[in-house]
Amino acid sequence: MIKYLNPIVLLVISNVFMTFAWYGHLRHKNSALWVVILVSWGIAFFEYCFQVPANRFGNEVYNVVQLKTIQEVITLSVFSVFSILYLKEQFKWNYLVGFIFIVLAVFFIFKK
């Protein structure tokens, strides 16, 4: 069980860093662009420190398509929470419908 969860935990941590690197600067629109680029690169370094091992270990238990599918679902989940709590965006009903379709895609990707 640990073997299956470790890549997922690493992907969640990676995606938290990635989301802050890509979108965290949107709360700091008065900062110079070159500053937010450098800060984002610094944050992205930590994302890669978790992403690369997640893919390396994950590929031992999942195929590449399954691993990428897991990563995309985690990305959307982390981003949804981030956009609501950090960026104060509203979550709309059509976002939920879109996510339901993505979950259906996950079902088919993992179907034997």
N, C-alpha and C positions, 0 to 999 in steps of 0.2 A: 504493500500500500504506500509506504514512504517513497518508493521508487517512482510511483505515479504522481504523487503530490509535490515532490521537490521541484520539478520543472514548473509546475503551476504556481507555486509560491514565488519562485524566482521571477516568473513572468509578471506576476502582480506587482512585485517590488519594482521591477524594471519599468513597467508601465506607469507607475506613480511618478518616477523620475522623468520619463519621457513626456508625460502630460505637462508637468511643470516646465520642462525645457521648451516645449513647443508652444504652450498657451499661457503659462504663468505671467509672462510679461504684459499680457493684455490688461492687467490691473495697474500697470505702471507705464501708461502711454506717454507720460512726460519725460521718461528716461530716453537718453540718446540711443538711437538704433544700434550703434556699434557696441554700446555697453550691454544691451540686452542680448545681442548676438554672442558676445564673449561669455556672459553669464549662462546663456543657454548651452553653449558648448561645454562649459564646466559641469553643468548638471547632466548633460548627455553622456559625459564620461562615465558617471555612475550608472546610468541606464545600461550602457554597454557592459559594465562589470557584472551585471545580473543577466542581461539578455543573452550574451554569448554562452555562459554556462547553462542557462535554461535550455537553449537550443541543443547544445552538446549532450547534456544529460537526457533531455526530452526525446531526442532522436533514438535513444536506446529503448524506449517503450512506446513511442508513437511514430507513425510515419510522418513525412514532412508536411503533407497536406493536413493531417490531423493536428499537428503541432501549430501550423499557421492558423488554422481555424480556432484553436484554443486561444491563441494570442490575440486574434481579432475580437473575439467575444470579451476577453479580459480588457482589451483596449477600450471598447465601447462602454463597458461597465465602469471602469475607472474614470473615463472621460465624463460619463453622465453624472457621477457623483461630484467630480471636480467642477463641472460647469454649474451645477446647482449650488454647491456649498461655497466654492471659492470665487467663481465669476458671477454668482447670483443670477444665473440665467433661469428662465422658466422652462420646465419640462412639459412638452406638449403631447397630446394624445397621439398625433401622427408619428412621433418619435417612438412611442411604445409599439405601435403597429409595425414600424420598420424593424425594431428589435425582435419582435415575435417572428418575423420572416427570417431573420438571421438565425434565430434559434432553430427554426425548421431546417435551415441549411445545415446546421450543426448535426441535426438528427440524421440527415441523409449522408453527410460526410462520414459519420461514425457507424452507419449501418453496415453490417457484415454481408 
